[in-house]
Every structure is written in C-alpha cells, then in structure tokens.
Amino acid sequence: MFELGLEGKIAIVTGGSDGLGRATAERLAGEGASVVICARRADHLRRAAKDISSQTGREVLGVRADVSVASDIDELIRVTVDRYGGVDILVNNAGKSSAAGLEETDDAEWQADFDLKVMGAVRACRQVIPIMRGRGGGAIVNATIIGGKAPPGKALPTTVSRAAGINLTKSLANEYAVDAIRVNTVCIGLLKSEQWVRRAGNKDPEELYRELSKQVPLGRVGEAEEYADLVTFLVSDRAAYITGVAVNVDGGLSSTV
C-alpha cells in the first residue's frame, strides 16, 4: 500500500463544506487525519462535517468562520488547538470567483477579494506556523488559479489576488524551510465546483461542463477529487522534498508551466 503518512495528523481546510474543500477534507480524513473544516454557513457546515465523518469513520469538526475576518481565524485556530493539541496541515482553500474589467471593479470589490484570498491566507499562516514549528514541521497548501500566472483580460480582481497567493507561497516556502514547514500552491483550472453550479443557475451543470470542456486540451473539466488527491499528496510525507512549487491542475489549459 502506498502510505501517505497522514495517520494522526491534524488538518485545517478552509472553505471545507463544499466542492474542492469538501473533497479535500474527505481525502485527508480517509487517510487518517483529524480534520477541521470551516465555512460561513453554520448549519450547512455542520451537516457537511457529519457527512464526511460518516463516510470516512473519522471525526471531522466544523467551525463556523469567515476567513476574511481576523477574529474568525483566531477562533478557528484556537478551537482546533484546544480540541486536538496542534496543527500539522493547513489548506487555504476558501475563495470565490470575482472576474470583471478594471472599470467595472470598485474599491470595495478589490478590498473584499484581497481580504478573502490574500489576507485570509496570510492570517491563517501567521497563526499556524509557530504551532507547526513547535511540532517539528508542517505543510501548507494555498489554493490559487492558473490565471494568477497568466491572466486573461476582464478577470479582476481574482487574478491579482491569486498572483499574490503564488508569491506568498514562494516567500513562505523560502522563509520556513529551515523549520521543516513546506508551502506549496495548487493552481486551479476548470474543475467541477459549487461555484460553477451556482453560475449555471437553472441550467444543467453537466451541460455547462460539456461546453467548458471544449477549452481544455484533455477534453474534460476536472473532478474535485483530482484536486483533493494532489493537495493530499503535497501535504503528505511522500512530498517531503517538495516546497515552493505552483502546480497546475488544469488538464493542460494554462499557457504557462
């Protein structure tokens, strides 16, 4: 068996109640980690945590938190440490799509996107890194997008925030390698997620995915589980020599490596 070495590890997954985050939480719990997920909708979060726990046979704790709010992140980390005694893995997965042209994007939209995608990750990392250092190391994965490397037009402010996330990843990887804390980012292309379901509205999401597939060299939209598999590998012992990388999970869609 290909052991990942996650048995007994303590993991936090932000935005963990749906889509990519939920798939990641399921995968980590299935590998033996104790998993804490957070999201903004308390009732939905509790149901998701219960469902993941039932599916995996592992305790999964849901903590209501808006990662754009500093005090919510403080509480998320405090509850995790009080319950499990530390943090070994952090997956900064929370986010949403915000894509428009420069003249259509006001200051409030820029600030909200930056608070969610950049400062949410910054604050969470700042909280967990001292904990990880005290435990002899840890692993962080930041979710970003391929547009953070090669942005199309009219994709603001998301592409700028995600570019900052890629930069943050490399900076932290360089700073904390000495503490055996690895930091990587997964750059998402077209993957099935709740964001696409919401965007489809009354339309069948599968019909939307078929249309989107025409853009992808591999000819299909990726599955949430494929993202989860990559994240789980990157935080595992099998990736012990990998840090500071930005890995595309996009079916070949990105024009950059």
C-alpha positions, 0 to 999 in steps of 0.5 A: 500500500502506498502510505501517505503518512497522514495517520494522526495528523491534524488538518485545517481546510478552509472553505471545507463544506463544499466542492474542492474543500469538501473533497479535500477534507474527505481525502485527508480524513480517509487517510487518517487525519483529524480534520477541521473544516470551516465555512460561513454557513453554520448549519450547512457546515455542520451537516457537511462535517457529519457527512464526511465523518460518516463516510470516512469513520473519522471525526471531522469538526466544523467551525463556523468562520469567515476567513476574511475576518481576523477574529474568525481565524483566531477562533478557528485556530484556537478551537482546533488547538484546544480540541486536538493539541496542534496543527500539522496541515493547513489548506487555504482553500476558501475563495470565490470567483470575482472576474470583471474589467478594471472599470467595472471593479470598485474599491470595495470589490478589490478590498473584499477579494484581497481580504478573502484570498490574500489576507485570509491566507496570510492570517491563517499562516501567521497563526499556524506556523509557530504551532507547526514549528513547535511540532517539528514541521508542517505543510501548507497548501494555498489554493490559487488559479492558473490565471494568477500566472497568466491572466486573461483580460476582464478577470479582476480582481481574482487574478491579482489576488491569486498572483499574490497567493503564488508569491506568498507561497514562494516567500513562505516556502523560502522563509520556513524551510529551515523549520521543516514547514513546506508551502506549496500552491495548487493552481486551479483550472476548470474543475467541477465546483459549487461555484460553477453550479451556482453560475449555471443557475437553472441550467444543467451543470453537466451541460455547462461542463460539456461546453467548458470542456471544449477549452481544455486540451484533455477534453474534460473539466476536472473532478474535485477529487483530482484536486483533493488527491494532489493537495493530499499528496503535497501535504503528505510525507511522500512530498517531503522534498517538495516546497515552493512549487505552483502546480497546475491542475488544469488538464493542460489549459494554462499557457504557462508551466 
